Amino acid sequence: MDKIINILSQEFEIEKTYVENAVSLLNEDNTVPFIARYRKELTGNMSDETLRSFSERLSYLLSLEAKISEVLGLIEKQGKLTQELSNKIQNATQLKEVEDLYLPFRPKKRTRALIAKEKGLEPLSELIFAQQATEEEILVFAEGFVKESGVVETAQDAISGACDIIAESISDNADFRKTIRTITLRNSHIVAVSTSKDEDEPLGEFEAYRNYREKAMDIPGHRILAINRAETKKALKITLEAPEDQIVAFLNGRILKPTASSFLGPAVADSYKRLIKPSIERDIRSMLTEKAEEGAIGVFGRNLRALLLSPPIKGKTIMGFDPGFRTGCKIAIIDSYGKLLDYATVYPTQSEKMAQKAREEMAKLIFENNVDIIAIGNGTASRESEIFIAGLLADLERKVEFTIVSEAGASVYSASKLATEEYPELDVSIRGAVSIGQRLRDPLAELVKIDPKSIGVGQYQHDVNQKELSRALGGVVEDAVNSVGVDINSSSPSLLGYVAGINKKTAQNIVDYVKENSGFKSRSEIKKVKGISDKTFEQCAGFLRVSGSIEFLDNTGVHPESYEVAKSLLEYAGVGEESLKDGAKAAQSRLAGINKREASERIGVGEYTLADIIAELLKPGRDPRDELGKVSFSSTVLELSDLVVGMVMKGTVRNVTDFGAFVDIGVHEDGLVHISRMSDKFIKDPFTVVQVGDIVNVEILEVDLDRKRISLSMKGNN
């Protein structure tokens, strides 16, 4: 374990003590959100993201150690483990390195080399490889296998078999493979050609990759995933063009002596071309794909986190509007608490008569329910609905705004068991409108009801390892939920299920308890729920809020284990709970201005914990999302044809990728800000400039009406 601790300390640039503490906390089944929030002194204030990366790396290193132990045992069982080999295996830093070292000892299928060995040709292969005998001597020795054993028909057959043994031996050499892998990665090119016999046949989404060639090391992840998809769909044939001459020259330089026979050189070339090259090509393709998938999953995770933490719309009545043509547009109105007030179906796109009826019905619903905002789903008929609603609102004697909301995954939710339980009386289609409205009211609470992969802010999400994607996105959702906190008396099982330490069954038990007991009166009461052990309570309590509790701290992020510390802090600062509840500026100023180091020593608590407690006391019941950007609303509609090059507009970032950001400027088609046009300075990562939900100023660079594409620039506008 000391070896792993040292590696983690170096890689994460963290003191060994913190690494040891983090490993112990994880091994003791503490959750990442709990460790990140309430054990900062032990970890040196490692963030939740760092802790997840740390945990993943720890798992890899433990797997590596297990593999090393397994391989050492297997080779030792064969009686072939030397001290030199043992040292090499134990010093390996990657699983691939261990596999390469084990390759000569791995049980093999009936290869050409194995068949040659069965014929007893190893002595001949050793003679050729030793490079001490003349060709005539080798031929004489080979003739012996024809005359004496009769296992081969000719001396040349014997030599060919011996060369097969040599080729496999060279291929099994871990040092050769390591060097060849490095040479290939640094100097190879990925080449793509169309699989169609007709050179002019369109390649559709893969047209950019016709006759494509790029250095393997330089290909960005999104292009790797694109060509992989093209290969899967058999639109393109992908090959790795390696520097064969350079690699064979390397092998010749390491193996051939001036005394080598003419038989050995071809064996070396055969070893590379027949055995090593295909294997290394698979390794590199796999490595590039793994890296690309890791990047794509990271992009998806960052976009998802930003979307989940979009600020909620508070104190407003919202109309969810799910557009449609033949089946009409579904409407659901929810109040500021998420309660369904009314619902209806209108048909604004079928005829003028139906459109007029829809206007009248919607106007009535808006006035009767005091609607403030209309959330329009961005699916089929969204553009027509947007135009219809803009026209309606222009004539109303009430200020009502609208915004476009992604409805990705809404249909999945609408037909789910959860939706049926939440709205048993509603038709599936109306539930979709409810979900659209709820997404605007509280994005986090609504989006956790949907599989993260269905939310639609990813990059090639269907082309990456789905198990890894689900694991990573689950972590993102968990961190987002716990960073905000959850009102235990008003949350769904879906939301509660992401709270640290709580599983789906316990989440449902909590909801059932709320129904049966008219809610929780205090945090301590949470222990009464079936499935909440002392350990579970420790993990979840700080993230659950009980807004109606008589205990002031129950509606903050202060953990129950720190209540006495918090009260000692208030006493030390000379501040009363009531004054903080009332938002008294003097009390807040006094608390914020204390000497944290001195208070930490006096009260006996770490400075990280103290700082967190102060932040919670200054804003009891606060929602961290309130401090983020605001949602952009509209009252008019633009057409794509209205855009003019040079026009500067406000837009909302809808998706961020490796190569730029897609921005909604209110014309239904998102425009692309390429990474080269995101800043006046050179940037490598779009996330250093924007994230999903940001409101940005953009300049129209180009409008392609036929392809419905918009090129945008943020340079000089933000």
Secondary structure, 3 states (H helix, E strand, C coil): CHHHHHHHHHHHCCCHHHHHHHHHHHHCCCCHHHHHHHCHHHHCCCCHHHHHHHHHHHHHHHHHHHHHHHHHHHHHHCCCCCHHHHHHHHCCCCHHHHHHHHHHHCCCCCCHHHHHHHCCCHHHHHHHHHCCCCHHHHHHHHHHHHHHHCCCCCHHHHHHHHHHHHHHHHHCCHHHHHHHHHHHHHHCEEEEEECCCCCCCCCHHHHHHCCEEEEHHHCCHHHHHHHHHHHHCCCEEEEEECCHHHHHHHHHHHHCCCCCCCCHHHHHHHHHHHHHHHHHHHHHHHHHHHHHHHHHHHHHHHHHHHHHCCCCCCCCCEEEEECCCCCCEEEEEECCCCCEEEEEEECCCCCHHHHHHHHHHHHHHHHHHCCCEEEEECCCCHHHHHHHHHHHHHCCCCCCEEEEECCCCHHHHHCCHHHHHHCCCCCHHHHHHHHHHHHHHCHHHHHCCCCHHHCCCCCCCCCCCHHHHHHHHHHHHHHHHHHHCEECCCCCHHHHCCCCCCCHHHHHHHHHHHHHHCCCCCCHHHHHCCCCCHHHHHHHHHHEECCCCCCHHHHCCCCHHHHHHHHHHHHHHCCCHHHHHCCCHHHHHHHHCCCHHHHHHHHCCCHHHHHHHHHHHHCCCCCHHHHCCCCCCECCCCCHHHCCCCCEEEEEEEEEECCEEEEECCCCCCEEEEHHHCCCCCCCCHHHCCCCCCEEEEEEEEEECCCCEEEEECCCCC
